[in-house]
Amino acid sequence: MMPSSRRQFLAHAAVVAGAGATMTATAAEPEPSAPAVPARGNPIAVSTYSFWRFKEDSKLPIETCIDEAARMGFDAVEILQMQMENEEPAYLQRLKQRALINGVSLCGLSTHQGFLSPDPAIRQKNIDHTNNAIEIAYALGIPTMRVNTGRWGTSKDFDELMANRGIEPRLEGYSDDDGFKWVIDSFEKCVPTAEKCGVTLGLENHWGLGLTPEGVLRIVKAIDSPWLRVTLDTGNFLEDPYDRLEMLAPEAVFVQAKTYYGGGVWYSLELDYPRIAEMLRRHGYRGYVSLEFEGNEDWRTAVPQSLALLRNAFNGVSAS
């Protein structure tokens, strides 16, 4: 549309010329560079197990573990379900409030279940237990929960299992394929509860059918749900751990990092945490790294040492 008078024409021309000058000046100015954003390290948590380690007469209340974790400078706390005083709603809410007041997150619930049984009633009992634990995690505002396959149960006790490097005979008359079917069928009955509650299950490389990365991935891939992924434990591959950990890293939603100051309760590993941290960064893992101290040194000195070790390794800066 043309201006209807000379005055309007001149006014219109002045506006156009001004806009052009502004555009020219803007185009001539260099784009301001964005400030450098430092790489974010992984938040470091501590499992309440680190303060207990199943040592006789040393089971600390969860509240004390939360207080100590905050005092030492951890970002979050992972709760070992077996260490809880009870599961009553009032107790759960007190724990949640304790974490809030201390300025730490409750980031994980570590549970035990056993699906390696030919008895459907035993498997159902463990399914019910697992679904109940998911509800507990939901009540606590915890986003992820550690789960296991369970063990064959042919070892006399855990000490014997550890003496045999985590390997135990299958139940007589049954195969690994039988066991995988029991485990997969059981987790299929837990995943709907996990999805409803928004709690991501992390299958740990542990004992039983989780002894190898291939075993863990066979179960996770069979379930094929975003609500069952992997809890990667750095200390549960007793030989050649790094390639095995890397196989699981793409599926990891939680990492448990073991240290052994004072010598391990059952065994010790010399773990290269800068190497592990670099490997996890390559796979884009940005989640929690939760300390599981499993040594004989007093936790009052060993847990802070472990925090310093993990902070240094997982501080977000590439070693290269």
C-alpha positions in Angstrom: 0.0 0.0 0.0 1.5 3.4 -1.1 1.5 6.4 1.3 -1.4 8.8 0.4 0.6 12.1 0.8 4.1 13.4 0.5 4.3 13.9 4.3 3.2 10.3 4.9 5.7 9.2 2.2 8.6 11.0 3.9 7.6 9.7 7.3 7.3 6.2 5.9 10.8 6.5 4.2 12.3 7.7 7.5 11.0 4.7 9.4 12.3 2.3 6.7 15.7 4.0 6.6 15.9 3.8 10.4 15.1 0.2 10.4 17.6 -0.5 7.8 20.3 1.3 9.7 19.4 -0.6 12.8 19.6 -3.9 10.9 23.0 -2.9 9.4 24.4 -2.0 12.7 23.1 -5.1 14.3 24.5 -7.3 11.6 27.9 -5.6 11.9 28.1 -6.3 15.7 29.6 -9.6 16.6 27.4 -12.1 18.3 28.1 -12.2 22.1 29.8 -15.5 23.0 28.0 -17.7 25.4 29.8 -18.1 28.7 31.6 -21.4 29.2 29.4 -23.8 31.2 31.5 -26.2 33.3 30.7 -29.9 33.0 28.4 -31.1 35.7 29.7 -33.9 37.8 27.6 -36.8 39.1 25.8 -36.2 42.4 27.3 -38.4 45.1 25.1 -40.4 47.4 25.8 -42.8 50.2 23.9 -46.0 51.0 22.9 -46.4 54.6 24.5 -49.9 54.2 27.9 -48.1 54.3 27.3 -47.3 58.0 26.3 -50.9 58.9 27.7 -53.5 56.5 25.8 -56.2 58.4 28.3 -56.0 61.2 26.9 -57.2 64.5 25.7 -54.5 66.9 26.4 -51.8 64.4 23.0 -51.2 62.8 22.5 -47.5 62.8 19.0 -45.9 62.5 18.2 -44.4 59.1 17.8 -41.0 60.7 21.4 -41.1 62.0 22.6 -42.1 58.6 20.8 -39.2 57.0 22.3 -36.8 59.6 25.8 -38.2 59.0 25.5 -38.1 55.2 24.6 -34.4 55.3 27.3 -33.6 57.8 29.9 -35.2 55.6 28.8 -33.4 52.5 26.9 -36.0 50.4 24.2 -34.9 48.0 21.8 -37.8 48.7 21.1 -40.9 50.6 20.2 -44.4 49.4 18.2 -46.4 51.9 18.7 -50.1 52.5 15.3 -51.5 53.1 16.5 -54.2 55.5 17.9 -51.4 57.7 14.6 -49.6 58.1 12.9 -49.6 61.6 9.5 -50.3 60.1 7.4 -49.4 57.1 4.6 -47.5 58.8 3.5 -44.3 56.9 4.4 -42.0 59.8 7.9 -43.4 59.9 8.3 -43.0 56.2 7.2 -39.4 56.3 9.6 -38.7 59.2 12.5 -40.0 57.1 11.4 -37.8 54.2 11.3 -34.8 56.4 14.7 -35.6 58.0 16.2 -35.6 54.5 14.5 -32.3 53.7 15.8 -30.6 56.8 19.3 -31.8 56.1 19.2 -30.7 52.5 19.8 -34.1 51.0 17.7 -36.1 48.5 16.5 -39.6 49.1 17.6 -41.1 45.8 17.3 -44.8 46.0 15.8 -47.8 47.8 17.9 -51.0 47.9 15.8 -54.1 48.2 16.3 -57.9 48.2 14.0 -60.4 46.4 14.4 -64.0 45.2 12.7 -65.3 42.1 14.9 -68.3 41.5 12.5 -70.9 42.8 10.4 -73.5 41.1 7.7 -72.9 43.7 5.1 -70.4 42.4 4.1 -69.5 46.0 7.6 -68.5 46.8 7.9 -66.4 43.7 4.5 -64.8 44.4 5.6 -63.9 47.9 8.6 -62.1 46.4 6.5 -60.4 43.8 4.2 -59.1 46.5 7.3 -58.0 48.6 8.8 -56.2 45.6 5.5 -54.4 44.7 5.2 -53.3 48.4 8.7 -52.0 48.3 7.9 -49.9 45.2 5.0 -48.4 47.1 7.4 -47.6 49.9 9.8 -45.9 47.5 6.8 -43.9 46.1 5.8 -42.8 49.6 9.4 -41.6 50.3 9.6 -39.8 47.0 12.4 -42.1 45.8 12.7 -42.4 42.0 14.7 -45.7 41.6 14.8 -49.0 43.4 17.6 -51.7 43.3 16.3 -55.2 42.5 17.9 -58.6 42.2 17.2 -62.0 40.6 17.8 -63.8 43.9 20.1 -66.8 44.3 19.7 -70.5 43.7 20.0 -71.0 47.4 22.4 -74.0 47.1 25.1 -72.3 49.1 25.1 -72.9 52.9 25.3 -69.1 53.5 26.6 -65.8 52.1 30.1 -66.5 53.4 30.3 -69.7 51.4 28.9 -67.9 48.3 31.7 -65.3 48.6 34.3 -68.0 49.2 33.2 -69.4 45.8 33.4 -66.0 44.1 29.6 -65.7 43.8 29.2 -68.9 41.9 26.8 -71.6 43.2 25.3 -74.8 41.7 21.9 -74.6 40.2 19.0 -76.4 41.9 19.2 -80.1 40.9 16.9 -80.9 38.0 16.6 -77.3 36.8 18.5 -75.2 34.2 19.4 -71.5 33.8 16.7 -71.3 31.2 14.2 -72.4 33.8 15.5 -69.7 36.2 15.4 -66.9 33.6 11.8 -67.8 32.9 10.9 -67.5 36.6 12.7 -64.2 36.9 11.3 -62.7 33.8 7.8 -63.8 34.6 8.1 -62.3 38.1 9.4 -58.9 37.0 6.6 -58.7 34.4 4.3 -58.7 37.4 6.2 -55.9 39.1 6.7 -53.5 36.2 3.1 -52.2 36.2 3.4 -51.1 39.8 6.7 -49.4 39.0 5.1 -47.5 36.1 2.1 -46.5 38.2 4.4 -45.2 41.0 7.0 -43.7 38.7 9.8 -45.7 40.4 12.4 -47.0 37.9 13.6 -50.5 38.8 17.3 -51.1 38.4 18.4 -54.8 38.1 21.8 -55.1 39.8 24.7 -57.1 38.5 24.6 -59.2 41.7 24.6 -62.9 42.4 22.3 -65.6 40.9 21.4 -64.9 37.3 22.7 -61.3 37.6 26.3 -62.6 38.1 27.2 -61.8 34.4 26.3 -58.7 32.3 24.8 -61.1 29.7 22.4 -62.4 32.4 21.3 -59.0 33.5 20.8 -57.8 29.9 18.9 -61.0 29.0 16.3 -60.1 31.6 16.2 -56.4 30.9 15.8 -56.9 27.2 13.1 -59.6 27.7 11.0 -57.2 29.8 11.6 -54.4 27.3 10.3 -51.6 29.5 11.7 -48.3 30.5 10.7 -49.1 34.1 13.2 -51.9 34.4 16.8 -50.9 33.6 20.1 -51.5 35.4 21.7 -50.7 38.7 25.4 -50.9 37.9 27.5 -52.1 40.9 31.2 -51.4 40.5 32.2 -54.1 42.9 30.3 -57.2 41.8 32.4 -58.3 38.9 35.3 -59.9 40.7 37.4 -60.5 37.6 38.0 -58.2 34.6 35.3 -55.7 35.7 35.8 -52.8 33.2 34.6 -54.4 30.0 31.7 -56.0 31.9 30.7 -52.7 33.5 30.8 -51.0 30.0 28.3 -53.6 28.7 25.8 -52.5 31.2 26.5 -48.7 31.2 24.1 -47.8 28.4 21.2 -49.2 30.5 22.3 -47.8 33.8 19.9 -45.6 35.8 21.8 -45.9 39.1 25.4 -46.6 40.1 26.6 -48.2 43.3 30.3 -47.6 43.9 32.2 -49.8 46.4 35.3 -48.9 48.4 37.2 -51.2 50.8 39.3 -49.1 53.2 40.7 -51.4 55.9 40.3 -54.4 53.7 37.1 -55.8 52.4 34.5 -57.5 54.7 34.4 -60.4 52.1 36.9 -59.4 49.5 38.7 -56.3 48.2 39.0 -54.9 44.6 41.4 -52.3 43.3 39.0 -50.2 41.3 40.1 -47.4 39.0 37.4 -44.9 39.6 38.7 -42.2 37.1 38.5 -44.9 34.4 35.0 -46.0 35.5 33.9 -42.3 35.6 35.3 -41.7 32.1 33.5 -44.8 30.8 30.2 -43.7 32.3 30.6 -40.2 30.8 31.1 -41.7 27.4 27.8 -43.4 27.7 26.1 -40.2 28.9 25.4 -41.3 32.4 24.7 -38.2 34.6 22.8 -39.8 37.5 23.6 -40.7 41.1 26.7 -42.5 42.2 26.0 -44.1 45.6 28.8 -45.2 47.9 28.6 -48.7 49.3 31.5 -48.8 51.7 32.4 -52.4 52.3 35.6 -52.4 54.2 36.6 -53.0 57.8 37.8 -49.5 58.7 35.6 -47.4 60.9 33.0 -45.7 58.8 33.7 -42.4 60.5 37.0 -42.2 58.6 36.4 -44.5 55.7 33.1 -42.9 54.4 34.6 -39.4 54.2 37.7 -40.8 52.4 35.4 -42.6 50.0 33.4 -39.4 49.3 36.6 -37.5 48.5 37.7 -40.3 46.1 34.3 -40.3 44.3 34.1 -36.5 44.1 37.5 -36.4 42.5 36.7 -39.1 39.9 33.1 -38.0 39.1 33.6 -34.3 39.1 32.6 -34.0 35.4 36.1 -33.2 34.0 37.4 -35.6 31.4 40.7 -37.1 32.1 41.7 -36.6 28.5 
